[in-house]
Amino acid sequence: MYRLNQVMEDALFDWVTACISSNVELIWDKPDEKRPGKPYCTLNIISGPVNVNIRGEYSYKTLDTYEYYFNKRFTLSINVYGNEYTNREIDYVLNGTMLESKLQILRDAGLSIWGVNGPNDISRPIDSGYEQRDHLDVYFSYGEVIEDVPGEISTVSLNGTVIG
């Protein structure tokens, strides 16, 4: 799983918690850990964060310091495991991508949604039964400011003749 800063990860967790029913346990997807009882929901950052623009905009902070403004994106994979109502839980999360009361949780952490893929029914046979699963990918973006100190240019030497 890719990682973000703790504030952003907490906001993602709180946002999904605010969207799904209280009887659905929410966990970060950790393949080596035991799964809770059904129904449950997993979160996994499956790609990113990546820079959208090549270099980003920048400004001079001081003589020798630049601030670069990057637009970053990542994908949060959400899966609900359980019973015949898992599709309803994914729909609650999908609704949460458009409801202002839910989106404020993300905005407070500097996150915004720029798209979704799904929902998808990815149910499958397991052992002697059937496991109901529903899936949704949500695409997020956020801004990040990075300082760079390449050093101050104090002298310039010229080869040739300056005409002016």
C-alpha positions in Angstrom: 0.0 0.0 0.0 1.2 3.5 -0.8 1.2 5.9 2.0 0.1 9.6 2.6 0.7 11.8 5.6 -1.3 10.9 8.7 -3.8 13.8 8.4 -4.8 12.7 4.9 -5.1 9.0 5.8 -7.2 9.9 8.8 -9.4 12.1 6.6 -9.9 9.2 4.1 -10.8 6.8 7.0 -13.2 9.3 8.6 -14.8 10.1 5.2 -15.6 6.5 4.4 -16.7 5.9 8.1 -19.2 8.8 7.6 -20.5 7.2 4.4 -21.1 3.6 5.4 -23.4 2.0 7.9 -22.2 1.7 11.5 -22.4 -2.1 11.5 -19.7 -2.3 8.8 -16.2 -2.5 10.2 -13.6 -0.3 8.3 -10.0 -1.3 8.1 -6.9 -0.4 6.1 -6.1 -3.4 3.8 -3.2 -5.3 5.2 -2.8 -8.7 3.5 -1.0 -10.4 6.3 -3.6 -9.6 9.0 -6.7 -11.6 9.9 -9.9 -10.2 8.5 -12.8 -9.1 10.8 -16.2 -10.6 10.7 -18.5 -9.7 7.8 -19.6 -7.2 6.7 -16.4 -5.2 6.6 -14.8 -2.6 4.3 -11.2 -2.3 3.3 -9.2 0.8 2.1 -6.1 0.6 0.0 -4.1 3.3 -1.7 -3.3 1.4 -4.9 -1.5 4.1 -6.9 0.2 7.4 -6.3 0.7 9.9 -5.1 2.2 11.0 -8.4 2.8 14.5 -9.8 0.3 15.5 -12.4 2.4 18.2 -14.0 6.1 17.7 -14.9 7.7 20.4 -12.9 4.9 22.5 -11.4 4.6 26.2 -10.9 7.2 27.9 -8.7 8.0 31.2 -7.1 11.0 32.7 -5.4 10.7 32.6 -1.7 14.0 34.3 -1.0 17.1 35.0 -3.1 18.2 31.4 -3.0 15.0 29.5 -2.2 12.3 28.4 -4.6 8.8 27.1 -3.7 7.4 24.5 -6.1 3.6 23.9 -6.2 2.8 20.4 -7.2 -0.6 18.8 -8.0 -0.6 15.2 -6.7 -3.0 12.4 -7.5 -3.7 9.0 -6.0 -6.3 6.2 -6.1 -8.1 4.9 -3.1 -9.5 1.4 -3.6 -12.6 0.6 -1.5 -13.9 -2.9 -1.1 -16.9 -4.1 0.9 -17.1 -7.8 1.8 -20.2 -9.4 3.3 -23.7 -10.1 2.4 -26.3 -9.2 -0.1 -26.2 -5.6 1.1 -22.6 -4.8 0.2 -23.7 -3.1 -3.0 -25.8 -0.7 -0.9 -22.7 0.2 1.2 -20.6 1.0 -1.9 -23.5 3.1 -3.1 -23.3 5.1 0.2 -19.7 5.8 -0.5 -20.4 6.7 -4.1 -23.1 9.2 -2.8 -20.4 10.5 -0.4 -18.4 11.6 -3.4 -21.1 14.2 -4.1 -22.5 15.2 -0.7 -21.2 18.4 0.8 -21.5 17.2 4.3 -19.2 14.3 3.5 -16.8 16.2 1.2 -16.0 18.7 4.0 -14.1 16.0 5.8 -11.8 15.7 2.8 -11.5 19.4 2.2 -10.4 20.0 5.8 -7.4 17.8 5.0 -6.6 19.4 1.6 -8.1 16.6 -0.5 -10.5 16.7 -3.4 -12.1 14.1 -5.5 -11.6 14.3 -9.3 -13.2 11.0 -10.4 -14.5 7.5 -9.6 -14.4 4.1 -11.3 -17.2 1.8 -10.4 -19.0 0.5 -8.5 -18.2 -3.0 -9.5 -19.6 -6.4 -8.3 -16.5 -8.6 -7.9 -18.2 -11.4 -6.0 -16.6 -14.8 -6.3 -16.9 -18.4 -5.2 -14.9 -19.2 -2.1 -14.6 -22.6 -0.4 -18.1 -24.2 -0.6 -19.9 -20.9 -0.7 -20.0 -17.5 -2.3 -18.4 -14.3 -1.1 -20.2 -11.1 -1.9 -17.8 -8.2 -2.7 -18.3 -4.8 -4.2 -15.6 -2.4 -5.3 -15.1 1.3 -6.0 -12.0 3.3 -7.0 -12.0 6.9 -6.0 -9.4 9.3 -7.6 -8.1 12.1 -5.3 -5.9 15.1 -5.8 -4.1 17.5 -3.4 -1.6 20.3 -3.6 1.9 20.1 -2.1 4.5 22.8 -1.7 8.1 21.8 -1.8 11.0 24.1 -1.1 14.3 23.9 -3.0 17.5 25.7 -2.1 19.8 25.4 -5.2 22.0 28.2 -3.9 22.4 31.9 -4.6 24.0 33.0 -7.9 26.5 35.6 -6.7 28.7 36.0 -9.8 28.4 35.4 -13.5 31.3 35.1 -15.9 31.0 35.8 -19.6 33.0 34.4 -22.5 33.0 36.7 -25.5 31.9 40.2 -26.0 28.8 41.9 -24.6 27.2 44.3 -27.0 24.9 46.8 -25.5 
